[in-house]
Amino acid sequence: MNEFYDSLLEQERASVQEVALKYGRTLRPWYERLLSAKAVSASPYYVGLSSDMGSFTHVTKRVALVADTMLLSDHGAGAVHELGIQNETVAVSPQQGPVLQEYRYGMVTKDLAELGQWILSAEPLLRSGLVWYGPVFTQGRPATGSLGQSPGLLPSFSDRSIDFVVEHGRAVDLATAKPLASRVVRPVLEIDLPFIDGLSLSDFAQVTSEEFDSYRQHRDFMRARLLELDDALEAVDSQVALERVALSIRDELNAATAEMSTAARSRVLNRSGAVLGTTSAILAAVRPEALQGALATSATIAAGATGLWPTIQTFADIKPNRTHGKWHYVWVLQKKAAAR
C-alpha cells in the first residue's frame, strides 16, 4: 500500500475517481501474491460481509479492537469500470509456441467517487495493513494479436474475498437480526464493543495508526482466545468451556473500554470532538459448511435482502447434518451505536 500512496501525484489526489481507478491498476498485478502472503501469516483476514460502500466507514471504526486485518469489498455489487488492456504471452500448444494475447480488465464497484474518497481518508489504516479494500476484478475474452482480433467485452466476475472466508474462517457482518443458537450456529457472547467516535474517518485512521501497538495487544489476545474456542466448542461439556473463554474475552474488552475512555477524555482527542462510542456485537461460531453454503446460494456475499443468518439457517435445514472441520467466527455488529 505504501507504494500506491507514494506514487499518487497531487493532481491525482484531487480526483477521487482517478484514485479509485489507480488503486485497481496498481493492486491487480500484485493481488494474488499479496493475498497468498497474508494466507500464510499469523494474523487472518476478517472479511466484511456487507457490500454497501456506506458501511465501510461504520465497520472500519468499530472492529479495530478485535479484527487483525479487515478485508472490505463491494463483492461484485455495482458497475464494471474498465481499467485498461493488458498484454500477456501464453503457450497455446507445443506445436504453435508462445502467442501474444491481450485482454481488457476492470473492477466492479458501486461508486468510484465514494471508493476513492474512502481510500484517501483511510490512508493511515491501509498503509499500516489494518484495513484492505479487495477489488473484484473482471477480465474479457483474450484476443490473439497475430489474428488481428480485438479483446472481448468484460464478462462476469469472481469474488476472491469468499475464498478468504473459507481459508481464514473470520468475518464481520452488519445485521439487524441476531444469530440464533442451532446445530450450526453457537453464539459465544454478546457485548458492547468500544470505539473512538466523533471523528472523521481520516482523523480516526490517524489516531488508530498512532495507537497501533496498544490495539495490537488486544488483537493478539483475541486471536489466542478464538483458537481456544475451537477446542471449547468440541469439548464434552462445551457450554462450560465456552463460558470460560467468553468470560476471558469479556474481561479483556472491559479493560480495553476503560483504556479507550481515558484516551477519549484526553485533551488532544477531546478538543477534536472524540467520544467513547459503543456498538452492540455478538461473537458467533458457525459451522463452515453452513456459512459457505449460505454465501454460495446468494447473489452477493451479503446474502441479499433475506439476510445472512436466516439464509444460514435455511441452508442448514435442507442439508445433511455434517459437522466436520473447524468452526468459523463472525462478529455480528448491530447497526445502531450509542455514544457516552
QUILINBEL-V695349 format. One record per residue. OMEGA is omega in whole degrees, -180 to 180 (none if undefined). NEAR is the number of other C-alpha atoms within 8 Angstrom. Layout:
BEGIN
omega/near
OMEGA/NEAR
OMEGA/NEAR
END
This chain:
BEGIN
omega/near
179/7
180/6
180/6
-177/9
180/8
-178/6
-178/6
176/9
-177/6
-180/6
176/6
178/10
-179/11
179/6
-176/8
176/15
-180/10
176/10
-180/14
-180/13
-180/10
176/8
180/9
-180/12
-178/10
-173/9
-171/8
-178/9
-176/7
-169/8
-177/8
-180/8
179/7
179/8
179/8
179/8
179/8
-177/10
-178/9
180/6
-177/7
-176/4
-175/8
169/11
165/14
-175/15
175/13
-175/13
178/11
179/11
-178/13
-179/7
179/10
-179/6
-176/9
-180/9
179/9
-178/8
-177/10
-177/10
-168/12
-176/11
-178/10
-177/12
-171/11
-175/8
180/10
178/12
177/12
174/13
-178/13
-177/12
172/13
180/15
175/10
177/12
179/10
-177/9
176/7
178/10
-177/8
-180/9
180/11
177/8
-178/8
176/8
-178/8
177/7
-178/8
176/8
-178/9
179/8
179/7
-178/6
-173/4
-179/8
-178/8
179/9
177/10
178/11
173/12
-179/13
175/14
174/17
-178/14
177/14
-176/13
176/15
-178/15
-171/9
-179/8
-177/11
-180/9
178/9
-180/13
179/13
178/9
179/9
179/11
-177/11
-177/9
-174/11
-180/11
-180/10
179/13
178/12
-178/9
178/8
-179/9
-179/11
174/12
164/10
-179/7
180/8
169/10
-177/15
177/12
-174/14
-179/11
177/12
-178/11
176/10
178/13
-175/11
-177/9
-179/6
178/6
-179/7
173/8
179/5
-176/11
178/10
-178/7
-178/13
176/8
-170/5
172/9
-176/8
-177/10
-176/7
177/11
179/9
-178/8
168/11
-179/13
-174/9
-174/7
177/10
180/12
-179/12
175/13
-178/12
171/11
-175/11
172/10
179/6
179/5
175/8
-179/8
-180/7
178/8
-180/6
-179/5
-180/11
177/12
174/11
-176/12
176/11
174/8
-173/9
173/8
177/8
179/12
173/14
178/14
-177/13
177/10
180/7
171/11
180/6
-179/10
178/12
178/8
180/11
180/13
180/10
-178/8
179/11
178/10
180/6
-172/8
-176/8
-180/6
175/7
-177/11
179/10
179/8
180/12
176/12
178/8
-178/8
180/10
180/9
-180/8
179/10
175/9
177/8
-179/9
179/10
179/10
-178/8
-178/12
-180/10
-179/7
179/8
176/4
-170/6
-177/10
178/8
180/7
178/11
-178/12
179/9
179/8
180/12
179/10
178/8
179/8
-179/10
179/9
179/8
-179/9
175/10
177/8
179/8
178/10
179/10
179/8
-177/8
176/12
177/10
180/8
-179/8
180/12
180/10
-174/8
-176/6
-178/6
-178/11
179/11
-178/7
178/7
-177/8
174/13
176/13
176/13
174/12
175/12
180/15
-176/12
175/12
172/13
-177/12
172/14
-176/12
176/13
-176/13
-176/12
179/7
180/13
-178/11
178/10
179/10
180/13
-178/13
-177/8
-176/7
180/10
174/7
-179/11
-179/13
176/11
173/14
-176/10
-177/4
-175/7
-174/10
-170/11
172/9
179/8
178/11
-178/12
178/10
179/8
-178/11
-177/11
-174/6
-179/6
178/6
-178/5
178/5
-175/5
180/6
176/4
179/6
177/7
169/10
-178/11
-177/12
169/12
-179/11
-178/13
172/12
-171/11
179/8
178/6
178/9
177/7
179/8
none/6
END
